[in-house]
Amino acid sequence: MSRPRPTLDVLMRIFGVLAAISVGTSLLPAEGTKASAVAYLISLILSMLFLGTACVRIARTQRGPWLWLMLTLSLALAGETWLKILQLSDPYQWPTPADFFYAATYVPMLIAVLTLERRRGARQQFGALLDAFIVAGSVGVLTLVFLVLPLISDTSEPLLGRLVGSAFPLFDVMITFITARILLSPQGRSRSIWILTGGLVVLIVADNLQNILTATTGGNGFPRWVNLMWLTTYFSFGLAAATFRSAPDSRPQERTAAGLTVPRLAVLSLAAVLPAAVQVFLEVRGNDTGDTYGLPLGIGSIALFALVTLRIWDLLQELHRQAEQLAEVARTDPLTGLANRRSWDFELDRAFATSKAGGTQLLVALLDLDHFKKYNDGHGHQAGDDLLQQAAVAWKAALGTDGVLARWGGEEFAALLHCSDRDAGTDHLDRLRLVVPHQQTCSIGIAHWDGTENPARLLQRADEVLYQAKSGGRNRSILASGPQPDHLERPVRIPAPRTAPEAQSGASVGSTAGGTTL
């Protein structure tokens, strides 16, 4: 986006300041006078100019939502102008053409907000959408019972008037849903979105107060404080456009308990019980409204209960997914993505059971990258990490589906292999030396499980012949001889620098020249 021209920037700020002043001074003229009507129109026009100059500063590819808001203010201005003319003339009959302009303002407003929500890259989670439905559903039930149904059933009003009058609160419910959707989204919000959302909240409050006032008094007047709230909303459109930045703010917010915080739970709890609480209140007071609209209140309460139940189910699914992720992290080596020591112990026990049940041979191998410290010091720690990662990928692919590979510690890895023939399995493990990346080598110690040996002793034998392979020149694999029961069992050695050979005798399987096999 090209840098805004200084003149346009100054002009936008002037219109912004004038619009803000006009909103505050709209309360000065006496209510119902020509001066108040003129002040309202001037404030609306200044907000339009503020929004218009702010739109020009926005890149053309990003102007769409703001042009829809510009259309919203244009329709509002047309409706206000028509209404002011009618108010200055003879008594008029409701609904007027101005009411159709007012109703039409909601359509581009909804399009604008939805477009902004989509463009800012918000990923709507199912739980956040359910929360928005719960809030909007609660407001919608009360709106239907206390505003829409009484108006629709009032046969003293013309049908067209009843339809137009019912449209306004229903549009407000839609605005409530979109506003709740933005506020309850787990994604971060830019300053522009916060300002626009605040304006929508003010609009919802103003519309509902005006609807309640009209329903209770039967009048069509607009109190000054309601006009002030509407003008505040119009001004917020321009201010949101002035603070808009093309790059979306996609930083996620911190989430607690699958996205539920104490304020959020309080809002959802209030929204869920509000229709039922209102019904109980009306029954206690003996109000006729409770008898008349008890059924829709009850149906609305049931619908909200279903939404809350669905939300609880979604929370349980989210907690289950998080538990699985934590379990995966607990059994996975963070660098290579292989099984870690904890997971290896489980896999080895399972391999024992599988080998016994299936009658297959089981081989266990310990692999050690040769001269890894020298490579790490010479190429850097990042190169060392890359070597470990790439070696893990290569070994896992070469091992195949009949084996399991785990990171044993440092530059050492552990592998187990199910096979039908011990010699063929030994050759299979020996070939892992051939796929070490970056022209590096490895040494391998292999032990065959006899069906009775415990895991510690089996791994100890593999570790001892690995040490023998390292001290014998590296880049070779050695198969350990069978277990010797007269030897005392010692705990498996934690990988550490090797200083002296302490290897059990074994058979050489491979060497730097290809070696010999059993």
Secondary structure, 3 states (H helix, E strand, C coil): CCCCCHHHHHHHHHHHHHHHHHHHHCCCCCCCCHHHHHHHHHHHHHHHHHHHHHHHHCCHHHCHHHHHHHHHHHHHHHHHHHHHHHHHCCCCCCCCHHHHHHHHCHHHHHHHHHHHHHHCCCCCCHHHHHHHHHHHHHHHHHHHHHHHHHHHCCCCCCHHHHHHHHHHHHHHHHHHHHHHHHHCCCECCCHHHHHHHHHHHHHHHHHHHHHHHHHHHCCCCCCHHHHHHHHHHHHHHHHHHHCCCCCCCCCECCCCCCCCCHHHHHHHHHHHHHHHHHHHHHHHHCCHHHHHCHHHHHHHHHHHHHHHHHHHHHHHHHHHHHHHHHHHHHCECCCCCCECHHHHHHHHHHHHHHHHHHCCEEEEEEEEECCHHHHHHHHCHHHHHHHHHHHHHHHHHHHCCCEEEEEEECCEEEEEEEECCHHHHHHHHHHHHHHCCCCCCEEEEEEECCCCCCHHHHHHHHHHHHHHHHHCCCCCEEEECCCCCCCCCCCCCCCCCCCCCCCCCEEEEECCCCCCCC
